[in-house]
Amino acid sequence: MMVGIPGAKELPLPHKTPGVVANVVRGCLGNLVEWYDWFVYASFSIYFAASFFPEGNLTAQLLSTAVVFAVGFLMRPLGGWLLGLYADRFGRRAALTLSVTLMSFGSLAIALTPGYSSIGILAPVILVVARLAQGLSVGGEFGSSATYLSEIATPRRRGFYSSFQYVSITVGQLSALLVMIVMQSLLTEAQMYAWGWRIPFVLGAIAGLVVMYLRRSMVESEHFQRSSAAGSPPGGLRVLLREHRRQVLAVLGLAIGGTVAFYTFTSYLQKYMVNTAGIPKPTASLIGFAALFLFIFMQPVAGALSDRWGRRPVMFGFSVGGMLLTVPIMTLVGRTGNPWIAFLLMITAMVFLSGYTALSAIIKAEMFPTNVRALGVGLPHALATAVFGGLSEPIALALKQAGHESAFFWWVTGCIGLTFVATLVVREPSRDSSLEVGGVPASVAR
């Protein structure tokens, strides 16, 4: 049975949104800083793992920091729920401002916390608390940001404009890598391990305070304004689960494979190059930087193709390609010590991955009416990333330590298969979009 929203026509919105480019830029700047802070942890964990955890081999320390990374993911459903409700009640702008404030607090706490050798068990405890705050922030950021970008986009270019959500996410990750590359060139490895890793967290906290100010002056979504003016009450969790169960399940299915593939190919793959392929850390950072730079330009291309061809064909490109190529790509990367081959393999994975990332916001936002859109997008997406995305790296490292590293490749393939199934049962969102109605709750297709 196909999942979608009937094409109700109450309170139609205008087909042209003034200042859409400026609003997209404003929305993405905060998103960029949020994800810079989030990925700084993943990028620099190879240096600060020894500061927060007792001495041990590299894999064991990375596993410890990866588990804390996963703990942050466990807060994302709570963030998706609370900040989704907040965005649907008080506006997208208010929720986005709150989320970046929480992220800055977490970065500052990590930057200032003494190491395990100084305060013992309190060091990893503070690290966990900081990651909980950041997990709450990111859980609310995705749904609010996806909703905001989708709502301010012009109808015929929604795929293109909303694809800039992952452009900003990728630029945030790229910024984290750029800081790492610069620091690796300026500091010795001993300095990086001793105190250098704290610098990017300080930068993230400062940038977050600046963006908090900028987000307060963002233009609110016209969809939200019209819904509020019409007196439509925020839907809440009960309304979401009662009236939009199938859309929630569809978002879960779409997000599972996409988020696992995203964290595997953009974050874990660089550690995999170091820990398995034996590629030096600075070289792996350069490979990741170059691949992510090209990945930025894949997003608007895939988004524009979805405006022309529809969301489902592009999403099928990701899921089919991911199922066929994940095992060969990961196997070859692990066996090569050639940086150029590793780079080409990473780029190949990202070409298919862009079919999901470019559409991740719009294909989900088009399924829900305005009064539950931020909650409907944010909560199930956060659940999927908490259970599947957050566990990707710990599973990969645990399987490596157990001597069954290749099993992880098949796990990623299976998760992408769930996205393929979800794409099969989703009604084409671009032709049946809830963004064409003025915020009145629509019924679920039977």
C-alpha positions as CSV (number, residue, x, y, z in Angstrom):
1,M,0.0,0.0,0.0
2,M,1.4,3.4,-1.0
3,V,2.1,6.0,1.7
4,G,1.4,9.7,1.1
5,I,-0.8,12.7,1.7
6,P,-3.9,13.3,-0.4
7,G,-3.7,16.5,-2.4
8,A,-6.1,18.7,-0.3
9,K,-6.3,22.3,-1.5
10,E,-7.2,24.3,1.5
11,L,-5.5,27.7,2.0
12,P,-3.2,27.4,-1.1
13,L,0.2,29.1,-0.7
14,P,1.7,31.4,-3.3
15,H,4.0,29.9,-5.9
16,K,6.8,32.3,-5.3
17,T,8.5,33.0,-2.0
18,P,10.4,36.3,-1.9
19,G,14.0,36.1,-0.7
20,V,14.2,32.4,-0.8
21,V,18.0,32.3,-1.5
22,A,18.7,34.6,1.4
23,N,16.5,32.5,3.7
24,V,18.2,29.3,2.6
25,V,21.6,30.8,3.4
26,R,20.4,31.9,6.9
27,G,19.0,28.5,7.6
28,C,22.1,26.7,6.4
29,L,24.7,28.8,8.3
30,G,23.4,27.6,11.7
31,N,23.1,24.1,10.3
32,L,26.7,24.3,9.2
33,V,28.0,25.3,12.7
34,E,25.8,22.6,14.4
35,W,27.3,19.9,12.2
36,Y,30.8,21.3,12.5
37,D,30.6,20.8,16.2
38,W,29.1,17.3,15.8
39,F,31.8,16.2,13.4
40,V,34.7,17.7,15.3
41,Y,34.1,15.0,17.9
42,A,34.2,12.3,15.2
43,S,37.2,13.8,13.4
44,F,39.4,14.5,16.5
45,S,38.5,11.4,18.5
46,I,41.6,9.7,17.3
47,Y,43.6,12.4,19.2
48,F,41.6,13.0,22.4
49,A,40.6,9.3,23.1
50,A,43.7,8.9,25.3
51,S,42.8,12.1,27.3
52,F,39.4,10.9,28.4
53,F,40.1,7.1,28.8
54,P,42.7,4.9,30.4
55,E,45.7,3.8,28.4
56,G,45.1,0.9,25.9
57,N,45.5,0.0,22.3
58,L,44.2,2.4,19.6
59,T,41.2,0.3,18.7
60,A,40.1,0.0,22.3
61,Q,40.3,3.8,22.9
62,L,38.5,4.6,19.6
63,L,35.8,2.1,20.6
64,S,35.4,4.0,23.9
65,T,35.0,7.4,22.2
66,A,32.7,5.8,19.6
67,V,30.5,4.4,22.3
68,V,30.2,8.0,23.7
69,F,29.4,9.2,20.2
70,A,26.6,6.6,20.1
71,V,25.4,7.8,23.6
72,G,24.9,11.2,22.0
73,F,22.8,9.6,19.4
74,L,20.5,8.1,22.0
75,M,19.4,11.7,22.9
76,R,18.5,12.5,19.4
77,P,14.9,11.0,19.6
78,L,14.3,13.1,22.7
79,G,15.6,16.1,20.8
80,G,13.5,15.3,17.8
81,W,10.4,15.0,20.0
82,L,11.0,18.1,22.3
83,L,12.4,20.5,19.7
84,G,10.0,19.2,17.0
85,L,7.1,20.1,19.3
86,Y,8.7,23.4,20.1
87,A,9.1,24.2,16.4
88,D,5.5,23.3,15.6
89,R,4.2,25.4,18.5
90,F,6.6,28.4,18.6
91,G,8.1,28.4,15.1
92,R,11.1,27.0,13.2
93,R,13.3,30.0,14.0
94,A,12.9,29.7,17.7
95,A,13.7,25.9,17.6
96,L,16.7,26.4,15.5
97,T,18.1,29.1,17.8
98,L,17.6,26.9,20.8
99,S,19.3,23.9,19.2
100,V,22.5,25.8,18.3
101,T,22.7,27.1,21.9
102,L,22.7,23.6,23.2
103,M,25.4,22.5,20.7
104,S,27.7,25.4,21.8
105,F,27.3,24.5,25.4
106,G,28.4,20.9,24.7
107,S,31.5,22.0,22.7
108,L,32.6,24.4,25.4
109,A,32.3,21.7,28.1
110,I,34.4,19.3,26.1
111,A,37.1,21.9,25.4
112,L,37.5,22.9,29.0
113,T,37.3,19.4,30.7
114,P,40.7,18.2,32.1
115,G,41.9,14.7,31.1
116,Y,41.5,11.3,32.8
117,S,45.0,11.6,34.4
118,S,43.9,14.8,36.2
119,I,40.3,14.1,37.4
120,G,39.9,10.4,36.8
121,I,36.4,9.0,36.0
122,L,34.9,12.5,36.1
123,A,36.5,13.2,32.7
124,P,34.5,10.7,30.7
125,V,31.4,11.5,32.7
126,I,31.6,15.2,31.7
127,L,32.3,14.0,28.1
128,V,29.1,11.9,28.2
129,V,27.0,14.8,29.6
130,A,28.3,17.2,26.9
131,R,27.5,14.7,24.2
132,L,24.0,14.2,25.6
133,A,23.4,18.0,25.2
134,Q,24.8,17.9,21.7
135,G,22.7,14.8,20.8
136,L,19.6,16.7,22.0
137,S,20.6,19.6,19.9
138,V,21.2,17.6,16.7
139,G,18.0,15.6,17.2
140,G,16.0,18.8,17.1
141,E,18.1,20.5,14.5
142,F,17.4,18.0,11.7
143,G,13.6,18.1,11.8
144,S,13.4,21.9,12.3
145,S,16.0,22.6,9.6
146,A,14.5,20.2,7.1
147,T,11.1,21.7,7.7
148,Y,12.3,25.3,7.4
149,L,14.2,24.7,4.1
150,S,11.4,22.8,2.6
151,E,8.8,25.4,3.5
152,I,10.6,28.4,2.3
153,A,11.6,26.8,-1.1
154,T,9.7,27.6,-4.3
155,P,7.4,24.7,-5.4
156,R,9.2,23.7,-8.6
157,R,12.6,23.8,-6.9
158,R,12.0,22.3,-3.5
159,G,14.4,19.4,-4.2
160,F,17.1,21.8,-5.2
161,Y,16.8,24.2,-2.4
162,S,16.2,21.7,0.4
163,S,19.3,19.7,-0.8
164,F,21.3,22.5,0.8
165,Q,20.6,21.0,4.2
166,Y,23.2,18.3,3.5
167,V,25.4,20.9,1.7
168,S,25.6,22.7,5.0
169,I,26.0,19.4,6.9
170,T,28.9,18.5,4.6
171,V,30.5,21.9,4.8
172,G,30.3,21.6,8.6
173,Q,32.1,18.3,8.4
174,L,34.5,19.7,5.8
175,S,35.3,22.6,8.1
176,A,36.1,20.2,10.9
177,L,38.5,18.3,8.6
178,L,40.0,21.6,7.4
179,V,40.7,22.6,11.0
180,M,42.3,19.2,11.5
181,I,44.5,19.4,8.4
182,V,45.7,22.9,9.3
183,M,46.5,21.9,12.9
184,Q,48.3,18.7,11.7
185,S,50.5,20.9,9.6
186,L,51.2,23.5,12.4
187,L,51.4,21.2,15.5
188,T,53.4,18.1,16.2
189,E,51.6,14.9,16.9
190,A,52.5,15.1,20.6
191,Q,51.0,18.6,20.7
192,M,47.8,17.4,19.0
193,Y,47.4,14.6,21.6
194,A,48.3,16.9,24.5
195,W,46.2,20.0,23.9
196,G,45.7,20.8,20.2
197,W,42.5,18.8,19.9
198,R,40.8,21.3,22.3
199,I,41.1,24.2,19.8
200,P,38.4,23.1,17.4
201,F,35.9,22.7,20.2
202,V,36.6,26.3,21.4
203,L,36.1,27.5,17.8
204,G,32.8,25.7,17.6
205,A,31.5,27.2,20.8
206,I,32.4,30.7,19.7
207,A,30.8,30.2,16.2
208,G,27.7,28.8,17.9
209,L,27.2,32.0,19.9
210,V,27.5,34.1,16.7
211,V,25.0,31.9,14.9
212,M,22.6,32.0,17.9
213,Y,22.4,35.8,17.3
214,L,22.0,35.4,13.5
215,R,19.2,32.9,13.9
216,R,17.2,35.2,16.0
217,S,16.9,37.5,13.0
218,M,15.9,34.8,10.5
219,V,12.6,35.2,8.6
220,E,10.0,32.7,9.8
221,S,8.5,30.2,7.4
222,E,5.3,31.5,5.7
223,H,3.8,28.0,6.1
224,F,4.1,28.3,9.8
225,Q,2.8,31.8,9.9
226,R,-0.3,30.9,7.8
227,S,-1.0,27.8,9.9
228,S,-0.8,29.9,13.1
229,A,-3.0,32.6,11.6
230,A,-5.6,30.0,10.6
231,G,-5.7,28.8,14.2
232,S,-4.4,25.3,13.5
233,P,-3.2,23.9,16.8
234,P,0.2,22.0,17.0
235,G,-0.5,18.4,16.4
236,G,1.7,16.8,19.0
237,L,2.8,13.2,19.4
238,R,-0.7,11.7,19.8
239,V,-1.9,13.3,16.6
240,L,1.2,12.3,14.7
241,L,0.9,8.6,15.7
242,R,-2.9,8.5,15.3
243,E,-3.2,10.2,11.9
244,H,0.2,9.8,10.3
245,R,1.5,6.3,11.4
246,R,2.3,5.2,7.8
247,Q,4.3,8.4,7.1
248,V,6.2,7.9,10.3
249,L,7.1,4.3,9.3
250,A,8.1,5.5,5.9
251,V,10.5,8.1,7.3
252,L,12.0,5.4,9.6
253,G,12.6,3.1,6.7
254,L,14.1,5.8,4.5
255,A,16.4,7.1,7.2
256,I,17.8,3.7,8.3
257,G,19.8,2.9,5.3
258,G,20.6,6.6,4.5
259,T,22.0,7.4,7.9
260,V,24.0,4.2,8.2
261,A,25.5,4.8,4.8
262,F,26.2,8.5,5.5
263,Y,28.1,7.9,8.7
264,T,29.9,4.9,7.2
265,F,31.2,6.7,4.1
266,T,31.7,10.2,5.4
267,S,33.0,9.6,9.0
268,Y,34.0,6.0,9.7
269,L,35.7,5.4,6.4
270,Q,38.6,7.8,7.3
271,K,39.3,5.8,10.5
272,Y,39.0,2.6,8.5
273,M,41.7,3.9,6.1
274,V,44.0,4.5,9.1
275,N,43.1,1.5,11.3
276,T,42.7,-1.2,8.6
277,A,44.3,0.0,5.3
278,G,47.3,1.5,7.1
279,I,47.0,4.9,5.4
280,P,48.7,7.7,7.5
281,K,46.3,9.9,9.5
282,P,47.2,13.2,7.6
283,T,46.8,11.4,4.2
284,A,43.4,10.0,5.3
285,S,42.3,13.5,6.4
286,L,43.3,14.9,3.0
287,I,41.4,12.1,1.2
288,G,38.3,12.8,3.3
289,F,38.6,16.5,2.7
290,A,38.8,16.2,-1.1
291,A,36.0,13.7,-1.3
292,L,33.7,15.7,0.9
293,F,34.4,18.9,-1.1
294,L,33.2,17.1,-4.3
295,F,30.3,15.7,-2.3
296,I,29.0,19.2,-1.7
297,F,28.4,19.8,-5.4
298,M,26.6,16.4,-5.8
299,Q,23.7,17.6,-3.5
300,P,22.1,20.3,-5.6
301,V,22.5,18.2,-8.7
302,A,20.7,15.3,-7.1
303,G,18.1,17.7,-5.7
304,A,17.5,19.3,-9.1
305,L,17.1,15.8,-10.7
306,S,14.4,15.0,-8.1
307,D,12.5,18.1,-9.2
308,R,12.6,16.9,-12.8
309,W,12.3,13.1,-12.4
310,G,10.6,12.8,-9.0
311,R,12.0,11.8,-5.5
312,R,11.6,8.0,-5.8
313,P,13.8,7.5,-8.9
314,V,16.7,9.3,-7.3
315,M,16.2,7.5,-4.0
316,F,16.1,4.2,-5.9
317,G,19.5,5.2,-7.4
318,F,20.9,5.4,-3.9
319,S,19.4,2.2,-2.5
320,V,20.2,0.0,-5.5
321,G,23.7,1.3,-5.9
322,G,24.4,1.0,-2.2
323,M,23.2,-2.6,-2.0
324,L,25.4,-3.6,-4.9
325,L,28.6,-1.6,-4.1
326,T,29.0,-1.3,-0.4
327,V,30.8,-4.7,0.1
328,P,33.1,-4.3,-2.9
329,I,34.0,-0.7,-2.0
330,M,34.8,-1.4,1.7
331,T,36.7,-4.5,0.9
332,L,38.9,-2.7,-1.7
333,V,39.5,0.3,0.6
334,G,40.7,-2.1,3.3
335,R,43.1,-3.9,1.0
336,T,44.7,-0.9,-0.7
337,G,47.4,1.3,0.7
338,N,47.2,3.6,-2.4
339,P,45.7,7.0,-1.4
340,W,44.4,7.6,-5.0
341,I,42.5,4.4,-5.1
342,A,41.0,5.0,-1.7
343,F,40.0,8.4,-2.8
344,L,38.3,7.1,-6.0
345,L,36.4,4.5,-4.0
346,M,35.2,7.0,-1.5
347,I,34.0,9.3,-4.3
348,T,32.1,6.4,-5.9
349,A,30.3,5.7,-2.7
350,M,29.4,9.4,-2.3
351,V,27.9,9.6,-5.8
352,F,25.2,7.1,-4.8
353,L,25.0,8.4,-1.3
354,S,24.0,11.9,-2.6
355,G,20.8,10.3,-3.9
356,Y,19.7,10.0,-0.3
357,T,21.3,13.0,1.3
358,A,20.0,15.5,-1.2
359,L,16.4,14.3,-0.7
360,S,16.5,13.5,3.0
361,A,14.8,16.7,4.0
362,I,12.2,17.2,1.2
363,I,11.0,13.6,0.7
364,K,10.1,13.5,4.5
365,A,8.8,17.0,4.8
366,E,6.4,16.5,1.9
367,M,4.6,13.7,3.8
368,F,3.3,15.8,6.7
369,P,1.0,18.8,7.2
370,T,2.4,22.0,8.8
371,N,1.2,21.5,12.3
372,V,3.2,18.2,12.8
373,R,5.8,18.6,10.1
374,A,8.9,19.4,12.3
375,L,7.9,16.6,14.7
376,G,7.0,14.2,11.9
377,V,10.3,14.6,10.2
378,G,12.5,15.0,13.3
379,L,11.3,12.2,15.6
380,P,11.4,9.2,13.3
381,H,14.6,10.4,11.6
382,A,16.2,10.8,15.1
383,L,15.0,7.3,16.1
384,A,16.6,5.8,13.0
385,T,19.9,7.6,13.5
386,A,20.0,6.8,17.2
387,V,19.4,3.0,16.8
388,F,21.3,2.5,13.5
389,G,23.5,5.5,12.7
390,G,24.9,5.9,16.2
391,L,25.8,2.3,16.4
392,S,27.5,2.1,13.1
393,E,31.0,2.9,14.2
394,P,30.9,1.0,17.5
395,I,29.6,-2.1,15.6
396,A,32.4,-1.7,13.0
397,L,35.1,-1.4,15.6
398,A,33.8,-4.2,17.7
399,L,33.6,-6.5,14.7
400,K,37.2,-5.5,13.8
401,Q,38.4,-6.3,17.3
402,A,36.6,-9.7,17.2
403,G,38.2,-10.5,13.8
404,H,35.0,-10.3,11.7
405,E,35.4,-6.9,10.1
406,S,33.8,-7.8,6.8
407,A,30.5,-8.6,8.6
408,F,30.0,-4.8,9.0
409,F,29.9,-4.3,5.3
410,W,27.0,-6.7,5.0
411,W,25.2,-5.0,7.9
412,V,25.4,-1.7,6.0
413,T,24.1,-3.3,2.9
414,G,21.2,-4.8,4.8
415,C,20.3,-1.4,6.3
416,I,20.3,0.2,2.8
417,G,18.0,-2.6,1.7
418,L,15.4,-1.3,4.2
419,T,15.6,2.1,2.5
420,F,14.9,0.3,-0.8
421,V,11.8,-1.3,0.6
422,A,10.6,2.0,2.1
423,T,11.1,3.7,-1.3
424,L,8.9,1.0,-2.9
425,V,5.9,1.8,-0.7
426,V,6.2,5.6,-0.6
427,R,3.8,7.4,-3.0
428,E,5.7,10.0,-5.1
429,P,5.9,12.9,-2.7
430,S,6.6,15.6,-5.3
431,R,3.3,15.0,-7.0
432,D,1.3,14.6,-3.8
433,S,3.0,17.2,-1.5
434,S,1.5,18.4,1.7
435,L,3.5,21.6,1.2
436,E,0.9,22.5,-1.4
437,V,-1.7,22.9,1.4
438,G,-1.8,25.6,4.0
439,G,-1.1,23.7,7.1
440,V,-4.4,21.9,7.6
441,P,-3.8,18.3,8.8
442,A,-4.4,15.9,6.0
443,S,-5.6,12.3,6.4
444,V,-3.5,9.3,5.7
445,A,-4.0,7.6,2.3
446,R,-5.9,4.4,2.7
